[in-house]
Amino acid sequence: MAKTRISITIDGKVAKAIENYYREKVKVAAEKGEAIPKLSNIYEEIIEKGWESKSLTKKK
């Protein structure tokens, strides 16, 4: 599959959620003695799988 460059804009809540997700991935990798994942790979993973955060859903 060819790679395509994209640009996204995220708000502070989503940015914090992504940062926490990345920190958890780094923690698990460090505990297992594996290579630390690149942040760009984390963004690719999020884009491929889609990103849903129940905490960001507005309730009326």
Secondary structure, 3 states (H helix, E strand, C coil): CCCCCCCCCCCHHHHHHHHHHHHHHHHHHHHHCCCCCCHHHHHHHHHHHCCCCHHHCCCC
